[in-house]
Amino acid sequence: MRLGGFALHMNNLLLKIADKLRVPYDPSPLRRDEVVRFLSQRPALSHEEWHRRFAPDIPLDFVSWFRDTCSKYFEYDLSAALPDDRWVEDLGLYDATFGDVDMDILEDYEARYGAKLPDDGHTCFPTFGQFLRALWLYAQKQKNAA
């Protein structure tokens, strides 16, 4: 086994040990590594490029806030995340992140935009893009209601 292969083997071993010792609320290092590798296979997009390609109807400053905030609370770079990426399966929500990351994002949103998502138990946004659009629409509803 070459030195590079040995280092990779040791890294994988340490990740497995850390995963076994973690508290369920904490991120799985194995899952986090898997998601980071998945995202690293794509090109990172600037806020301007992402906005132009996927959300030209939403203001750039909102798109920038959303992408930066998600990366901040996920604690890894989501600049390669695409609108159709599923929160749990593709981006590792709950497994690769802390268990309350979604609440942190919503609290940040509520503080910044003064809007709150309805707590009706039917609110579900399975993809990155659907969540972005929902937050934008609720912010606009709140703004128009004021």
CORSUL-V535344 format. One record per backbone hydrogen bond with DSSP energy under -1.0 kcal/mol. NH is the residue of the N-H (numbers start at 0). CO is the residue of the C=O. E is the energy in kcal/mol with one decimal. If there is no record, write none. Layout:
BEGIN
nh:NH co:CO e:E
nh:NH co:CO e:E
END
This chain:
BEGIN
nh:5 co:1 e:-2.4
nh:6 co:2 e:-2.5
nh:7 co:3 e:-2.0
nh:8 co:4 e:-2.4
nh:9 co:5 e:-2.7
nh:10 co:6 e:-2.4
nh:11 co:7 e:-2.5
nh:12 co:8 e:-2.3
nh:13 co:9 e:-2.7
nh:14 co:10 e:-2.3
nh:15 co:11 e:-2.2
nh:16 co:12 e:-2.2
nh:17 co:13 e:-2.7
nh:18 co:14 e:-2.3
nh:19 co:15 e:-1.8
nh:20 co:16 e:-1.6
nh:25 co:22 e:-2.0
nh:27 co:94 e:-3.6
nh:31 co:27 e:-2.8
nh:32 co:28 e:-2.3
nh:33 co:29 e:-2.0
nh:34 co:30 e:-2.4
nh:35 co:31 e:-2.7
nh:36 co:32 e:-2.2
nh:37 co:33 e:-2.3
nh:38 co:34 e:-2.7
nh:39 co:35 e:-2.0
nh:41 co:38 e:-1.6
nh:44 co:78 e:-2.4
nh:49 co:45 e:-2.6
nh:50 co:46 e:-2.7
nh:51 co:47 e:-2.5
nh:52 co:48 e:-2.5
nh:53 co:49 e:-2.7
nh:54 co:50 e:-1.5
nh:57 co:54 e:-1.8
nh:62 co:58 e:-2.1
nh:63 co:59 e:-3.0
nh:64 co:60 e:-2.2
nh:65 co:61 e:-2.8
nh:66 co:62 e:-2.6
nh:67 co:63 e:-2.6
nh:68 co:64 e:-2.9
nh:69 co:65 e:-2.5
nh:70 co:66 e:-2.1
nh:71 co:67 e:-2.4
nh:72 co:68 e:-2.4
nh:73 co:69 e:-2.5
nh:74 co:70 e:-1.6
nh:80 co:77 e:-1.8
nh:84 co:81 e:-1.9
nh:86 co:125 e:-2.2
nh:89 co:85 e:-1.3
nh:90 co:85 e:-2.1
nh:92 co:86 e:-2.5
nh:94 co:92 e:-1.1
nh:95 co:91 e:-3.0
nh:98 co:24 e:-1.8
nh:100 co:97 e:-1.5
nh:103 co:99 e:-2.1
nh:104 co:100 e:-2.1
nh:105 co:101 e:-2.2
nh:106 co:102 e:-2.6
nh:107 co:103 e:-2.1
nh:108 co:104 e:-2.4
nh:109 co:105 e:-2.9
nh:110 co:106 e:-2.3
nh:111 co:107 e:-2.3
nh:112 co:108 e:-3.2
nh:113 co:109 e:-1.6
nh:127 co:84 e:-2.5
nh:128 co:82 e:-2.6
nh:130 co:126 e:-2.1
nh:131 co:127 e:-2.0
nh:132 co:128 e:-2.4
nh:133 co:129 e:-2.3
nh:134 co:130 e:-2.6
nh:135 co:131 e:-2.3
nh:136 co:132 e:-2.6
nh:137 co:133 e:-2.6
nh:138 co:134 e:-2.2
nh:139 co:135 e:-2.1
nh:140 co:136 e:-2.5
nh:141 co:137 e:-2.4
nh:142 co:138 e:-2.2
nh:143 co:139 e:-2.6
nh:144 co:140 e:-1.9
nh:145 co:141 e:-1.1
END
